[in-house]
């Protein structure tokens, strides 16, 4: 079966959807072998079916700002594939949001959720609304208006959204409040909820913690650890702070954080009270990068640049897609990087990934590295269904087990003849096979 033909036809059907086509190409390129070993997949049109979402809802979101002016944003929910369980995937609120980005994220989510071993399908949604600089009341009004449309499509057994860029605990609270009012039910319809009203312990840190556990497994394959390592990360959002916290716990030192305007280099390390300070700034929707440099004089703000020019042992992109390109990858390699672990979704461009593979640098792809977030969301769904909650230690232990299983699956399907582990291939094949087999079992629907 020629997957290139499917790719060509997809490019003709969806011209201009660059991120979506990039994500599909990356998966198809790595699964061709297993698809050809399973001719039943071709007869059943598994690939043609898996690359298109089940359905997409697009809606307008009118809301009133603090000046009394009506603002209009666009809202989306992409329900991609529910072979393994209810659609599951975050909501992103960012001005760059468009259908291509949400389709790429929803497509990735299918395989990521499959890797977690939990019963969850793939979906994604969001809006071009920018929470930055908005008052809490504006954010609340926007979330309520957004949910007024979305609630008809979601439910604890059909589609369970969560957070992503621009959607943290506060936004989930407002969204949940409106859902509850409209549906007249208190259920686990969203994950990332507050601890007192159905949330899971560890969920806020889960993506960062899970990503760090996975990276630790990658280091262990080299008989190494985080101890004494210098780590460059990007962003400082939901994901990055969990990474910063766990890396320092494991003996590493995070020396960079970043925002769209540049990065901070802090030789002393982003730890302890500095992380608390950053979290305070984030809670009030403020810029963090420049104020950090003012607050902590040892730190240097490098405007207009990305952190990948800094010498580090480990690089962990934590901000957004395509934030580390071929040129950045070359700089990291020249500076002796030992492991690159993508915590953001599709954080590295294809050129960067090719360079890491060519230079035999262990490279963990987002769908494996950041799966801890959705895994703990899955555990939140389980706790909601049981009407019971697990302790922090219990959730953390389950998260570690899941990250270990994902790492094992990558080794099983991604180890090459010379012993190099191609984590991209391993994650894609392991994630794909489970979904494809479930689709075979469930017939043509
Ligand atoms: P947040 O909005 O909390 O944080 C994003 C961070 O990245 C912010 O510090 C933001 O800076 C920065 N940023 C955004 N755009 C850019 C850019 N173009 N260049 C440089 N920095 C930028 O998002 P999350 O932490 O939730 O998500 C980060 C990544 O992790 C995304 O790829 C997301 O899809 C992925 N992910 C998130 C999960 C979660 O549980 N939240 C789960 C799995 C994956 P500023 O605030 O100043 O704009």
Boltz pocket constraint, residues with backbone or C-beta under 6 A from the ligand:
constraints:
  - pocket:
      binder: B
      contacts: [[A, 163], [A, 164], [A, 165], [A, 166], [A, 167], [A, 203], [A, 207], [A, 234], [A, 235], [A, 236], [A, 237], [A, 238], [A, 239], [A, 240], [A, 258], [A, 259], [A, 260], [A, 261], [A, 286], [A, 287], [A, 288], [A, 318], [A, 319], [A, 320], [A, 321], [A, 323], [A, 343], [A, 344], [A, 345], [A, 370], [A, 371], [A, 373], [A, 374]]
      max_distance: 6.0
